[in-house]
Amino acid sequence: MKLLTYKYGGKTSLGVLSENGEKVLELSKLLPDTSSKNMIEFIAGVSDANLDAVKEALDADAYHKGIPLAEVQLLAPITRPIHDILCVGVNYKEHLEETKRWLGDEHFQKPPKSIYFSKRAVAIIGPEAEIVSRMDLDEELDYEVELAVIIGKKCKDVAREEAEDVIFGYSVFNDISARTLQREHQQWSRGKGLDTFTAMGPVIVTKDEMPFPIEVDVISSVNGEERQHSNTALFLNDIPGIIADLSAGTTLEPGDIIATGTPSGVALGMKEPKFMKPGDCVTVEIPEIGKLTNHVV
């Protein structure tokens, strides 16, 4: 299923996309016994029986009761994260190499283990929302397409073979980055935590539609020009390994978001970098999930 958060008639609601992708059905009408105010509450409280009931409702009768997708405003599926985003750095070999070139060999060597960092996000922007560039702070505005993993259960010390059990679903993530701030502060957090620099959507696909092993294309484009195109099969550390690492001694909760890293093709890796600027349109895509487009202002 493809779950989403949308605004219609001045009201913000949770919904599910019809099987043909043309209509949105309000979750509260399909599950009248639930009272989730947002996606995190829904993820934390939903049962397998609830999800099965929603699947059964995606029939011809329910379809006719839906709202045309074109008439709703899609928001990020999770509009405000429960915690900062958990991010994986340089999780593709080719991106590791371009990062090394950008920083210089003497400043960056291949890490012996995965690099993890937190991304500050008071709010997450969704489809067609504006990325507010802060050219007064940094003129090197970059994009990063990533697969986002959404945790579905409170968990800790998760073994690799149990990782899929704690996942709720997946989404498309754009880890927008200010490269000068990253370089000046010699870490990732500052340059990635500005307001509107976290974009996710258009939906969350439940894990039953994307079973392990996850091998999906990740694609980005700016103004229609393809910049990145790779596949998660090329991860240096796969999703079971990431969850095992991050949950070792640390509690993960329903709604936690893990951004699994970006492939090569970002602006910083180019000989003549094509950083984003006001007026640009950036799209990140995972075909099994959908496209997420945002506009730089």
C-alpha atoms as an extended CHARMM CRD file, in Angstrom:
* protein
*
       297  EXT
         1         1  MET       CA              0.0000000000        0.0000000000        0.0000000000  PROA      1               0.0000000000
         2         2  LYS       CA              0.9570000000        3.6030000000       -0.5110000000  PROA      2               0.0000000000
         3         3  LEU       CA              0.1200000000        5.7360000000        2.5110000000  PROA      3               0.0000000000
         4         4  LEU       CA              0.1810000000        9.5150000000        2.4810000000  PROA      4               0.0000000000
         5         5  THR       CA             -0.6410000000       12.7350000000        4.2850000000  PROA      5               0.0000000000
         6         6  TYR       CA             -2.7090000000       15.2660000000        2.3670000000  PROA      6               0.0000000000
         7         7  LYS       CA             -4.6840000000       18.4680000000        2.6780000000  PROA      7               0.0000000000
         8         8  TYR       CA             -8.1480000000       18.7840000000        1.1750000000  PROA      8               0.0000000000
         9         9  GLY       CA            -10.8310000000       21.3500000000        1.8810000000  PROA      9               0.0000000000
        10        10  GLY       CA             -8.6670000000       22.9730000000        4.5310000000  PROA      10              0.0000000000
        11        11  LYS       CA             -8.3060000000       19.7050000000        6.4610000000  PROA      11              0.0000000000
        12        12  THR       CA             -5.1480000000       17.6100000000        6.8610000000  PROA      12              0.0000000000
        13        13  SER       CA             -5.7690000000       13.8490000000        6.7720000000  PROA      13              0.0000000000
        14        14  LEU       CA             -4.0610000000       10.5050000000        6.3930000000  PROA      14              0.0000000000
        15        15  GLY       CA             -4.8780000000        8.5720000000        3.2620000000  PROA      15              0.0000000000
        16        16  VAL       CA             -4.1080000000        5.5950000000        1.0790000000  PROA      16              0.0000000000
        17        17  LEU       CA             -3.6180000000        5.7410000000       -2.6690000000  PROA      17              0.0000000000
        18        18  SER       CA             -5.9190000000        3.6650000000       -4.8390000000  PROA      18              0.0000000000
        19        19  GLU       CA             -4.3130000000        0.7780000000       -6.6760000000  PROA      19              0.0000000000
        20        20  ASN       CA             -4.3220000000        2.6700000000       -9.9750000000  PROA      20              0.0000000000
        21        21  GLY       CA             -2.8140000000        5.7410000000       -8.3030000000  PROA      21              0.0000000000
        22        22  GLU       CA             -5.6720000000        8.0390000000       -9.3020000000  PROA      22              0.0000000000
        23        23  LYS       CA             -7.6010000000        8.5430000000       -6.0640000000  PROA      23              0.0000000000
        24        24  VAL       CA             -6.9820000000        9.1030000000       -2.3670000000  PROA      24              0.0000000000
        25        25  LEU       CA             -9.0650000000        7.3450000000        0.2750000000  PROA      25              0.0000000000
        26        26  GLU       CA             -9.2000000000        8.7910000000        3.7820000000  PROA      26              0.0000000000
        27        27  LEU       CA             -7.8330000000        6.2900000000        6.3050000000  PROA      27              0.0000000000
        28        28  SER       CA            -10.2060000000        7.3560000000        9.0760000000  PROA      28              0.0000000000
        29        29  LYS       CA            -13.1620000000        6.3090000000        6.8970000000  PROA      29              0.0000000000
        30        30  LEU       CA            -11.5980000000        2.9320000000        6.1470000000  PROA      30              0.0000000000
        31        31  LEU       CA            -10.6270000000        2.4060000000        9.8010000000  PROA      31              0.0000000000
        32        32  PRO       CA            -13.2820000000        4.2560000000       11.8300000000  PROA      32              0.0000000000
        33        33  ASP       CA            -12.0080000000        2.7600000000       15.0910000000  PROA      33              0.0000000000
        34        34  THR       CA             -8.6390000000        4.4710000000       14.7610000000  PROA      34              0.0000000000
        35        35  SER       CA             -8.0250000000        8.0740000000       15.7810000000  PROA      35              0.0000000000
        36        36  SER       CA             -4.4820000000        8.7500000000       14.6190000000  PROA      36              0.0000000000
        37        37  LYS       CA             -3.7500000000       12.4590000000       14.2970000000  PROA      37              0.0000000000
        38        38  ASN       CA             -0.6570000000       11.9750000000       12.1690000000  PROA      38              0.0000000000
        39        39  MET       CA              1.3760000000        9.2990000000       10.4020000000  PROA      39              0.0000000000
        40        40  ILE       CA              3.6460000000        8.6140000000       13.3700000000  PROA      40              0.0000000000
        41        41  GLU       CA              0.6410000000        7.8760000000       15.5900000000  PROA      41              0.0000000000
        42        42  PHE       CA             -0.7840000000        5.6500000000       12.8710000000  PROA      42              0.0000000000
        43        43  ILE       CA              2.4580000000        3.6910000000       12.4940000000  PROA      43              0.0000000000
        44        44  ALA       CA              2.7680000000        3.2650000000       16.2580000000  PROA      44              0.0000000000
        45        45  GLY       CA             -0.7950000000        2.0630000000       16.7250000000  PROA      45              0.0000000000
        46        46  VAL       CA             -1.6880000000        0.1670000000       13.5690000000  PROA      46              0.0000000000
        47        47  SER       CA             -2.0600000000       -3.6040000000       13.6750000000  PROA      47              0.0000000000
        48        48  ASP       CA             -1.6270000000       -6.1650000000       10.9260000000  PROA      48              0.0000000000
        49        49  ALA       CA             -5.4040000000       -6.6190000000       11.0270000000  PROA      49              0.0000000000
        50        50  ASN       CA             -5.8610000000       -2.8720000000       10.4200000000  PROA      50              0.0000000000
        51        51  LEU       CA             -3.5550000000       -2.9700000000        7.4180000000  PROA      51              0.0000000000
        52        52  ASP       CA             -5.3580000000       -6.0220000000        6.0560000000  PROA      52              0.0000000000
        53        53  ALA       CA             -8.6700000000       -4.1730000000        6.4070000000  PROA      53              0.0000000000
        54        54  VAL       CA             -7.3240000000       -1.2310000000        4.4200000000  PROA      54              0.0000000000
        55        55  LYS       CA             -6.1220000000       -3.5780000000        1.6810000000  PROA      55              0.0000000000
        56        56  GLU       CA             -9.5520000000       -5.1710000000        1.4730000000  PROA      56              0.0000000000
        57        57  ALA       CA            -11.1370000000       -1.7320000000        1.1630000000  PROA      57              0.0000000000
        58        58  LEU       CA             -9.1020000000       -0.9280000000       -1.9270000000  PROA      58              0.0000000000
        59        59  ASP       CA            -11.7920000000       -2.3380000000       -4.1890000000  PROA      59              0.0000000000
        60        60  ALA       CA            -14.0890000000       -0.8250000000       -6.7910000000  PROA      60              0.0000000000
        61        61  ASP       CA            -16.5990000000        0.4040000000       -4.2210000000  PROA      61              0.0000000000
        62        62  ALA       CA            -13.9960000000        2.1930000000       -2.1350000000  PROA      62              0.0000000000
        63        63  TYR       CA            -12.3840000000        3.6010000000       -5.2540000000  PROA      63              0.0000000000
        64        64  HSD       CA            -15.5320000000        5.4730000000       -6.2340000000  PROA      64              0.0000000000
        65        65  LYS       CA            -15.5970000000        7.1200000000       -2.7940000000  PROA      65              0.0000000000
        66        66  GLY       CA            -12.0690000000        8.4640000000       -3.1540000000  PROA      66              0.0000000000
        67        67  ILE       CA            -10.8850000000       11.9790000000       -3.9240000000  PROA      67              0.0000000000
        68        68  PRO       CA             -9.0660000000       12.5230000000       -7.2280000000  PROA      68              0.0000000000
        69        69  LEU       CA             -5.3580000000       12.7810000000       -6.4960000000  PROA      69              0.0000000000
        70        70  ALA       CA             -5.1090000000       15.9330000000       -8.5940000000  PROA      70              0.0000000000
        71        71  GLU       CA             -7.4950000000       17.7100000000       -6.2060000000  PROA      71              0.0000000000
        72        72  VAL       CA             -5.4990000000       17.2050000000       -3.0080000000  PROA      72              0.0000000000
        73        73  GLN       CA             -2.3110000000       18.8300000000       -1.7670000000  PROA      73              0.0000000000
        74        74  LEU       CA              0.2130000000       16.1630000000       -0.8560000000  PROA      74              0.0000000000
        75        75  LEU       CA              2.3200000000       16.8440000000        2.2170000000  PROA      75              0.0000000000
        76        76  ALA       CA              5.3040000000       14.8620000000        3.4280000000  PROA      76              0.0000000000
        77        77  PRO       CA              3.9580000000       11.5090000000        4.7120000000  PROA      77              0.0000000000
        78        78  ILE       CA              5.5900000000       12.3750000000        8.0540000000  PROA      78              0.0000000000
        79        79  THR       CA              5.4240000000       16.1490000000        8.4080000000  PROA      79              0.0000000000
        80        80  ARG       CA              7.3120000000       16.4020000000       11.6980000000  PROA      80              0.0000000000
        81        81  PRO       CA              9.7860000000       13.6610000000       12.6560000000  PROA      81              0.0000000000
        82        82  ILE       CA              9.7120000000       12.0680000000       16.0830000000  PROA      82              0.0000000000
        83        83  HSD       CA             13.4970000000       12.5360000000       16.3400000000  PROA      83              0.0000000000
        84        84  ASP       CA             16.2400000000       13.9010000000       14.1100000000  PROA      84              0.0000000000
        85        85  ILE       CA             16.7330000000       11.8910000000       10.9150000000  PROA      85              0.0000000000
        86        86  LEU       CA             19.2870000000        9.0790000000       11.1890000000  PROA      86              0.0000000000
        87        87  CYS       CA             21.5790000000        9.3250000000        8.1680000000  PROA      87              0.0000000000
        88        88  VAL       CA             24.1950000000        7.1080000000        6.5760000000  PROA      88              0.0000000000
        89        89  GLY       CA             27.1730000000        8.8470000000        4.9850000000  PROA      89              0.0000000000
        90        90  VAL       CA             29.0020000000        7.6510000000        1.8480000000  PROA      90              0.0000000000
        91        91  ASN       CA             27.1080000000        4.3520000000        1.5200000000  PROA      91              0.0000000000
        92        92  TYR       CA             27.9310000000        3.8840000000       -2.1910000000  PROA      92              0.0000000000
        93        93  LYS       CA             31.5000000000        3.2810000000       -3.3690000000  PROA      93              0.0000000000
        94        94  GLU       CA             31.3470000000        5.8370000000       -6.2010000000  PROA      94              0.0000000000
        95        95  HSD       CA             29.9900000000        8.5410000000       -3.8640000000  PROA      95              0.0000000000
        96        96  LEU       CA             32.7720000000        7.7230000000       -1.4200000000  PROA      96              0.0000000000
        97        97  GLU       CA             35.2890000000        8.3660000000       -4.1950000000  PROA      97              0.0000000000
        98        98  GLU       CA             33.7580000000       11.7090000000       -5.2330000000  PROA      98              0.0000000000
        99        99  THR       CA             33.5810000000       12.8170000000       -1.5860000000  PROA      99              0.0000000000
       100       100  LYS       CA             37.2410000000       11.9180000000       -1.2340000000  PROA      100             0.0000000000
       101       101  ARG       CA             38.1020000000       14.0350000000       -4.2900000000  PROA      101             0.0000000000
       102       102  TRP       CA             36.0680000000       16.9650000000       -2.9470000000  PROA      102             0.0000000000
       103       103  LEU       CA             37.6910000000       16.9680000000        0.4920000000  PROA      103             0.0000000000
       104       104  GLY       CA             41.1260000000       15.9070000000       -0.7110000000  PROA      104             0.0000000000
       105       105  ASP       CA             42.8610000000       12.5800000000       -0.1340000000  PROA      105             0.0000000000
       106       106  GLU       CA             44.7410000000       13.9190000000        2.8700000000  PROA      106             0.0000000000
       107       107  HSD       CA             41.4860000000       14.8550000000        4.6360000000  PROA      107             0.0000000000
       108       108  PHE       CA             39.3490000000       11.8140000000        3.8810000000  PROA      108             0.0000000000
       109       109  GLN       CA             40.0930000000        8.1200000000        3.8690000000  PROA      109             0.0000000000
       110       110  LYS       CA             37.7320000000        5.1810000000        3.4800000000  PROA      110             0.0000000000
       111       111  PRO       CA             36.1000000000        4.6760000000        6.8900000000  PROA      111             0.0000000000
       112       112  PRO       CA             36.5320000000        1.2270000000        8.4770000000  PROA      112             0.0000000000
       113       113  LYS       CA             32.8250000000        1.2320000000        9.3930000000  PROA      113             0.0000000000
       114       114  SER       CA             29.7000000000        3.0500000000        8.2420000000  PROA      114             0.0000000000
       115       115  ILE       CA             29.4520000000        6.7650000000        8.9720000000  PROA      115             0.0000000000
       116       116  TYR       CA             26.2960000000        7.8290000000       10.7970000000  PROA      116             0.0000000000
       117       117  PHE       CA             25.0710000000       11.3310000000       11.6060000000  PROA      117             0.0000000000
       118       118  SER       CA             21.8630000000       13.1140000000       12.5980000000  PROA      118             0.0000000000
       119       119  LYS       CA             20.0040000000       15.5710000000       10.3880000000  PROA      119             0.0000000000
       120       120  ARG       CA             18.0700000000       18.2780000000       12.1900000000  PROA      120             0.0000000000
       121       121  ALA       CA             14.5180000000       18.6180000000       10.8820000000  PROA      121             0.0000000000
       122       122  VAL       CA             11.8530000000       20.6010000000       12.7100000000  PROA      122             0.0000000000
       123       123  ALA       CA              9.5980000000       19.8890000000        9.7370000000  PROA      123             0.0000000000
       124       124  ILE       CA              9.7680000000       17.8100000000        6.5630000000  PROA      124             0.0000000000
       125       125  ILE       CA              8.6640000000       19.2950000000        3.2620000000  PROA      125             0.0000000000
       126       126  GLY       CA              6.6550000000       17.2780000000        0.7620000000  PROA      126             0.0000000000
       127       127  PRO       CA              5.8390000000       17.3040000000       -2.9650000000  PROA      127             0.0000000000
       128       128  GLU       CA              5.9850000000       20.6660000000       -4.7650000000  PROA      128             0.0000000000
       129       129  ALA       CA              7.0530000000       22.4740000000       -1.5900000000  PROA      129             0.0000000000
       130       130  GLU       CA              9.7290000000       25.1520000000       -1.6720000000  PROA      130             0.0000000000
       131       131  ILE       CA             13.3450000000       24.6610000000       -0.6640000000  PROA      131             0.0000000000
       132       132  VAL       CA             14.3450000000       27.9880000000        0.8740000000  PROA      132             0.0000000000
       133       133  SER       CA             17.9270000000       28.5190000000       -0.2420000000  PROA      133             0.0000000000
       134       134  ARG       CA             20.0800000000       30.5160000000        2.1200000000  PROA      134             0.0000000000
       135       135  MET       CA             22.5280000000       32.0290000000       -0.3130000000  PROA      135             0.0000000000
       136       136  ASP       CA             23.5710000000       34.4380000000        2.4520000000  PROA      136             0.0000000000
       137       137  LEU       CA             24.9100000000       31.4020000000        4.3330000000  PROA      137             0.0000000000
       138       138  ASP       CA             26.0460000000       29.1180000000        1.5180000000  PROA      138             0.0000000000
       139       139  GLU       CA             25.9460000000       29.2820000000       -2.2880000000  PROA      139             0.0000000000
       140       140  GLU       CA             26.7890000000       25.5870000000       -2.7380000000  PROA      140             0.0000000000
       141       141  LEU       CA             23.3080000000       24.0550000000       -2.5150000000  PROA      141             0.0000000000
       142       142  ASP       CA             23.2610000000       20.3460000000       -3.3330000000  PROA      142             0.0000000000
       143       143  TYR       CA             20.7520000000       17.4960000000       -3.7410000000  PROA      143             0.0000000000
       144       144  GLU       CA             20.9740000000       13.8660000000       -2.5910000000  PROA      144             0.0000000000
       145       145  VAL       CA             18.4400000000       11.1970000000       -3.5520000000  PROA      145             0.0000000000
       146       146  GLU       CA             18.1110000000        8.4750000000       -0.9210000000  PROA      146             0.0000000000
       147       147  LEU       CA             15.8950000000        5.5770000000        0.0920000000  PROA      147             0.0000000000
       148       148  ALA       CA             14.2850000000        6.3030000000        3.4610000000  PROA      148             0.0000000000
       149       149  VAL       CA             13.4920000000        3.4380000000        5.8280000000  PROA      149             0.0000000000
       150       150  ILE       CA             10.6020000000        4.0160000000        8.2480000000  PROA      150             0.0000000000
       151       151  ILE       CA             10.7860000000        2.0880000000       11.5190000000  PROA      151             0.0000000000
       152       152  GLY       CA              7.5310000000        0.4180000000       12.5940000000  PROA      152             0.0000000000
       153       153  LYS       CA              8.2860000000       -1.0030000000       16.0380000000  PROA      153             0.0000000000
       154       154  LYS       CA             10.0650000000        0.0850000000       19.1840000000  PROA      154             0.0000000000
       155       155  CYS       CA             13.2600000000       -1.9270000000       19.1160000000  PROA      155             0.0000000000
       156       156  LYS       CA             16.8150000000       -2.2030000000       20.3720000000  PROA      156             0.0000000000
       157       157  ASP       CA             19.7800000000       -4.4880000000       19.6340000000  PROA      157             0.0000000000
       158       158  VAL       CA             18.1570000000       -5.7990000000       16.4510000000  PROA      158             0.0000000000
       159       159  ALA       CA             19.9480000000       -8.7130000000       14.7800000000  PROA      159             0.0000000000
       160       160  ARG       CA             20.4610000000       -8.5620000000       11.0080000000  PROA      160             0.0000000000
       161       161  GLU       CA             18.0300000000      -11.4080000000       10.4320000000  PROA      161             0.0000000000
       162       162  GLU       CA             15.3240000000       -9.5620000000       12.4050000000  PROA      162             0.0000000000
       163       163  ALA       CA             15.7180000000       -6.1950000000       10.6720000000  PROA      163             0.0000000000
       164       164  GLU       CA             12.8340000000       -6.5350000000        8.2260000000  PROA      164             0.0000000000
       165       165  ASP       CA             10.4580000000       -7.2690000000       11.1060000000  PROA      165             0.0000000000
       166       166  VAL       CA             10.9660000000       -3.7990000000       12.6340000000  PROA      166             0.0000000000
       167       167  ILE       CA             10.4510000000       -1.8810000000        9.3740000000  PROA      167             0.0000000000
       168       168  PHE       CA              7.1100000000       -0.2710000000        8.5310000000  PROA      168             0.0000000000
       169       169  GLY       CA              7.8650000000        0.9420000000        5.0360000000  PROA      169             0.0000000000
       170       170  TYR       CA              9.9150000000        3.0680000000        2.6700000000  PROA      170             0.0000000000
       171       171  SER       CA              9.8680000000        6.5270000000        1.1070000000  PROA      171             0.0000000000
       172       172  VAL       CA             11.9010000000        8.7790000000       -1.2010000000  PROA      172             0.0000000000
       173       173  PHE       CA             14.2130000000       11.2300000000        0.5590000000  PROA      173             0.0000000000
       174       174  ASN       CA             16.1330000000       14.3120000000       -0.5810000000  PROA      174             0.0000000000
       175       175  ASP       CA             18.9810000000       15.1140000000        1.8050000000  PROA      175             0.0000000000
       176       176  ILE       CA             19.4500000000       18.7370000000        0.7450000000  PROA      176             0.0000000000
       177       177  SER       CA             22.9000000000       19.9750000000        1.7010000000  PROA      177             0.0000000000
       178       178  ALA       CA             24.8730000000       23.2110000000        2.0320000000  PROA      178             0.0000000000
       179       179  ARG       CA             28.3780000000       22.1440000000        1.0560000000  PROA      179             0.0000000000
       180       180  THR       CA             30.3570000000       25.1920000000        2.2100000000  PROA      180             0.0000000000
       181       181  LEU       CA             28.9380000000       24.8460000000        5.7160000000  PROA      181             0.0000000000
       182       182  GLN       CA             29.8290000000       21.1600000000        5.6710000000  PROA      182             0.0000000000
       183       183  ARG       CA             33.3820000000       21.9000000000        4.6250000000  PROA      183             0.0000000000
       184       184  GLU       CA             33.9020000000       24.8120000000        7.0130000000  PROA      184             0.0000000000
       185       185  HSD       CA             32.5740000000       22.9420000000       10.0450000000  PROA      185             0.0000000000
       186       186  GLN       CA             34.2250000000       19.6470000000        9.0070000000  PROA      186             0.0000000000
       187       187  GLN       CA             31.0940000000       17.6140000000        9.6940000000  PROA      187             0.0000000000
       188       188  TRP       CA             27.7340000000       16.9990000000        8.0370000000  PROA      188             0.0000000000
       189       189  SER       CA             25.1450000000       18.1080000000       10.5670000000  PROA      189             0.0000000000
       190       190  ARG       CA             25.3660000000       21.8970000000       10.2100000000  PROA      190             0.0000000000
       191       191  GLY       CA             25.1520000000       21.9620000000        6.4280000000  PROA      191             0.0000000000
       192       192  LYS       CA             22.2080000000       19.5660000000        6.2670000000  PROA      192             0.0000000000
       193       193  GLY       CA             20.0400000000       20.8970000000        9.0790000000  PROA      193             0.0000000000
       194       194  LEU       CA             18.7400000000       24.1830000000        7.7010000000  PROA      194             0.0000000000
       195       195  ASP       CA             14.9750000000       24.6810000000        7.5450000000  PROA      195             0.0000000000
       196       196  THR       CA             13.3460000000       23.0980000000        4.4310000000  PROA      196             0.0000000000
       197       197  PHE       CA             16.4890000000       21.0270000000        3.7630000000  PROA      197             0.0000000000
       198       198  THR       CA             14.6330000000       17.7720000000        4.5010000000  PROA      198             0.0000000000
       199       199  ALA       CA             12.2130000000       16.5570000000        1.8210000000  PROA      199             0.0000000000
       200       200  MET       CA             10.3610000000       13.2320000000        1.7580000000  PROA      200             0.0000000000
       201       201  GLY       CA              7.4860000000       11.6890000000       -0.1690000000  PROA      201             0.0000000000
       202       202  PRO       CA              5.2890000000       11.4150000000       -2.0280000000  PROA      202             0.0000000000
       203       203  VAL       CA              4.1300000000        8.3520000000       -0.0570000000  PROA      203             0.0000000000
       204       204  ILE       CA              5.2480000000        5.6200000000        2.3100000000  PROA      204             0.0000000000
       205       205  VAL       CA              5.1530000000        2.2050000000        0.6670000000  PROA      205             0.0000000000
       206       206  THR       CA              4.4820000000       -0.5650000000        3.1840000000  PROA      206             0.0000000000
       207       207  LYS       CA              7.2100000000       -3.1770000000        3.4320000000  PROA      207             0.0000000000
       208       208  ASP       CA              5.0900000000       -5.9960000000        2.0030000000  PROA      208             0.0000000000
       209       209  GLU       CA              5.3790000000       -4.3050000000       -1.4090000000  PROA      209             0.0000000000
       210       210  MET       CA              9.1820000000       -4.0560000000       -1.1910000000  PROA      210             0.0000000000
       211       211  PRO       CA             10.4720000000       -7.2830000000        0.3740000000  PROA      211             0.0000000000
       212       212  PHE       CA             14.1400000000       -7.9610000000        1.1250000000  PROA      212             0.0000000000
       213       213  PRO       CA             16.5600000000       -7.7340000000       -0.5300000000  PROA      213             0.0000000000
       214       214  ILE       CA             15.8410000000       -4.1190000000       -1.4530000000  PROA      214             0.0000000000
       215       215  GLU       CA             17.2270000000       -3.5080000000       -4.9370000000  PROA      215             0.0000000000
       216       216  VAL       CA             15.6190000000       -0.3670000000       -6.3470000000  PROA      216             0.0000000000
       217       217  ASP       CA             16.8230000000        2.4210000000       -8.6230000000  PROA      217             0.0000000000
       218       218  VAL       CA             17.4580000000        5.8300000000       -7.0480000000  PROA      218             0.0000000000
       219       219  ILE       CA             17.3680000000        8.7630000000       -9.4680000000  PROA      219             0.0000000000
       220       220  SER       CA             17.6780000000       12.5360000000       -9.2560000000  PROA      220             0.0000000000
       221       221  SER       CA             17.3580000000       15.3150000000      -11.8110000000  PROA      221             0.0000000000
       222       222  VAL       CA             17.6250000000       19.0970000000      -11.7930000000  PROA      222             0.0000000000
       223       223  ASN       CA             15.5920000000       21.0640000000      -14.3360000000  PROA      223             0.0000000000
       224       224  GLY       CA             15.0050000000       17.8080000000      -16.2060000000  PROA      224             0.0000000000
       225       225  GLU       CA             18.7010000000       16.8890000000      -16.4400000000  PROA      225             0.0000000000
       226       226  GLU       CA             19.4520000000       13.5200000000      -14.8400000000  PROA      226             0.0000000000
       227       227  ARG       CA             22.1820000000       13.8560000000      -12.2160000000  PROA      227             0.0000000000
       228       228  GLN       CA             22.1140000000       10.5780000000      -10.2760000000  PROA      228             0.0000000000
       229       229  HSD       CA             21.0740000000        7.0560000000      -11.2500000000  PROA      229             0.0000000000
       230       230  SER       CA             22.1190000000        4.0450000000       -9.2150000000  PROA      230             0.0000000000
       231       231  ASN       CA             20.6420000000        1.0880000000       -7.3490000000  PROA      231             0.0000000000
       232       232  THR       CA             20.4800000000        0.2000000000       -3.6640000000  PROA      232             0.0000000000
       233       233  ALA       CA             21.9880000000       -3.1840000000       -4.5250000000  PROA      233             0.0000000000
       234       234  LEU       CA             25.2720000000       -1.2250000000       -4.5370000000  PROA      234             0.0000000000
       235       235  PHE       CA             25.0740000000       -0.2070000000       -0.8640000000  PROA      235             0.0000000000
       236       236  LEU       CA             28.3470000000       -0.6020000000        1.0360000000  PROA      236             0.0000000000
       237       237  ASN       CA             26.2420000000       -1.4510000000        4.1020000000  PROA      237             0.0000000000
       238       238  ASP       CA             22.8050000000       -2.9640000000        3.4640000000  PROA      238             0.0000000000
       239       239  ILE       CA             19.6110000000       -2.1940000000        5.3630000000  PROA      239             0.0000000000
       240       240  PRO       CA             19.9000000000       -5.1270000000        7.8180000000  PROA      240             0.0000000000
       241       241  GLY       CA             23.4290000000       -3.9920000000        8.6420000000  PROA      241             0.0000000000
       242       242  ILE       CA             22.3680000000       -0.3710000000        9.0860000000  PROA      242             0.0000000000
       243       243  ILE       CA             19.5110000000       -1.2690000000       11.4400000000  PROA      243             0.0000000000
       244       244  ALA       CA             21.7300000000       -3.6360000000       13.4130000000  PROA      244             0.0000000000
       245       245  ASP       CA             24.3190000000       -0.8630000000       13.7890000000  PROA      245             0.0000000000
       246       246  LEU       CA             21.9280000000        1.9390000000       14.7220000000  PROA      246             0.0000000000
       247       247  SER       CA             19.9010000000       -0.1600000000       17.1780000000  PROA      247             0.0000000000
       248       248  ALA       CA             22.9410000000       -1.5320000000       19.0200000000  PROA      248             0.0000000000
       249       249  GLY       CA             22.5260000000       -0.0080000000       22.4660000000  PROA      249             0.0000000000
       250       250  THR       CA             20.0740000000        2.5970000000       21.1200000000  PROA      250             0.0000000000
       251       251  THR       CA             16.2760000000        2.4440000000       21.0490000000  PROA      251             0.0000000000
       252       252  LEU       CA             14.5340000000        3.0480000000       17.7310000000  PROA      252             0.0000000000
       253       253  GLU       CA             10.8640000000        4.0240000000       17.7960000000  PROA      253             0.0000000000
       254       254  PRO       CA              7.9070000000        3.8290000000       15.4080000000  PROA      254             0.0000000000
       255       255  GLY       CA              8.2100000000        6.6130000000       12.8730000000  PROA      255             0.0000000000
       256       256  ASP       CA             11.9760000000        6.9540000000       13.1060000000  PROA      256             0.0000000000
       257       257  ILE       CA             13.4390000000        7.7180000000        9.6800000000  PROA      257             0.0000000000
       258       258  ILE       CA             16.7180000000        6.3040000000        8.3940000000  PROA      258             0.0000000000
       259       259  ALA       CA             18.1790000000        7.9170000000        5.2540000000  PROA      259             0.0000000000
       260       260  THR       CA             20.3570000000        5.2180000000        3.7270000000  PROA      260             0.0000000000
       261       261  GLY       CA             22.8500000000        7.3130000000        1.7500000000  PROA      261             0.0000000000
       262       262  THR       CA             23.1660000000        8.8020000000       -1.7250000000  PROA      262             0.0000000000
       263       263  PRO       CA             25.0130000000        7.5820000000       -4.8330000000  PROA      263             0.0000000000
       264       264  SER       CA             27.4680000000        9.4990000000       -7.0000000000  PROA      264             0.0000000000
       265       265  GLY       CA             26.3190000000       12.3460000000       -9.2150000000  PROA      265             0.0000000000
       266       266  VAL       CA             25.8770000000       15.1050000000       -6.6430000000  PROA      266             0.0000000000
       267       267  ALA       CA             27.0960000000       18.5660000000       -7.6110000000  PROA      267             0.0000000000
       268       268  LEU       CA             30.0900000000       18.5100000000       -5.2820000000  PROA      268             0.0000000000
       269       269  GLY       CA             31.5580000000       15.5750000000       -7.2080000000  PROA      269             0.0000000000
       270       270  MET       CA             31.5750000000       17.3360000000      -10.5820000000  PROA      270             0.0000000000
       271       271  LYS       CA             34.6700000000       18.9040000000      -12.1450000000  PROA      271             0.0000000000
       272       272  GLU       CA             32.4890000000       21.9450000000      -12.7740000000  PROA      272             0.0000000000
       273       273  PRO       CA             29.8850000000       21.7130000000       -9.9730000000  PROA      273             0.0000000000
       274       274  LYS       CA             26.2740000000       22.4280000000      -10.9070000000  PROA      274             0.0000000000
       275       275  PHE       CA             24.8990000000       23.5120000000       -7.5510000000  PROA      275             0.0000000000
       276       276  MET       CA             21.2210000000       24.3620000000       -7.2390000000  PROA      276             0.0000000000
       277       277  LYS       CA             20.0850000000       27.9690000000       -7.2720000000  PROA      277             0.0000000000
       278       278  PRO       CA             16.7930000000       29.8530000000       -6.8970000000  PROA      278             0.0000000000
       279       279  GLY       CA             14.4510000000       28.9980000000       -9.7470000000  PROA      279             0.0000000000
       280       280  ASP       CA             15.6700000000       25.4140000000      -10.0790000000  PROA      280             0.0000000000
       281       281  CYS       CA             13.3920000000       22.3790000000       -9.9170000000  PROA      281             0.0000000000
       282       282  VAL       CA             14.7930000000       19.1960000000       -8.3480000000  PROA      282             0.0000000000
       283       283  THR       CA             13.1910000000       15.7530000000       -8.5920000000  PROA      283             0.0000000000
       284       284  VAL       CA             14.2080000000       12.6200000000       -6.7230000000  PROA      284             0.0000000000
       285       285  GLU       CA             12.6620000000        9.3010000000       -7.6500000000  PROA      285             0.0000000000
       286       286  ILE       CA             12.4260000000        5.6410000000       -6.7430000000  PROA      286             0.0000000000
       287       287  PRO       CA             10.0860000000        4.0560000000       -9.3300000000  PROA      287             0.0000000000
       288       288  GLU       CA              8.5290000000        1.6120000000       -6.8470000000  PROA      288             0.0000000000
       289       289  ILE       CA              7.5880000000        4.5280000000       -4.5800000000  PROA      289             0.0000000000
       290       290  GLY       CA              7.1750000000        7.6230000000       -6.7240000000  PROA      290             0.0000000000
       291       291  LYS       CA              8.6380000000       11.0160000000       -7.6020000000  PROA      291             0.0000000000
       292       292  LEU       CA              9.2880000000       13.9080000000       -5.2350000000  PROA      292             0.0000000000
       293       293  THR       CA              9.6720000000       17.3250000000       -6.8540000000  PROA      293             0.0000000000
       294       294  ASN       CA             10.6270000000       20.5440000000       -5.0660000000  PROA      294             0.0000000000
       295       295  HSD       CA             11.3310000000       24.1110000000       -6.1310000000  PROA      295             0.0000000000
       296       296  VAL       CA             14.3020000000       26.1900000000       -5.0100000000  PROA      296             0.0000000000
       297       297  VAL       CA             13.5160000000       29.7670000000       -3.9760000000  PROA      297             0.0000000000
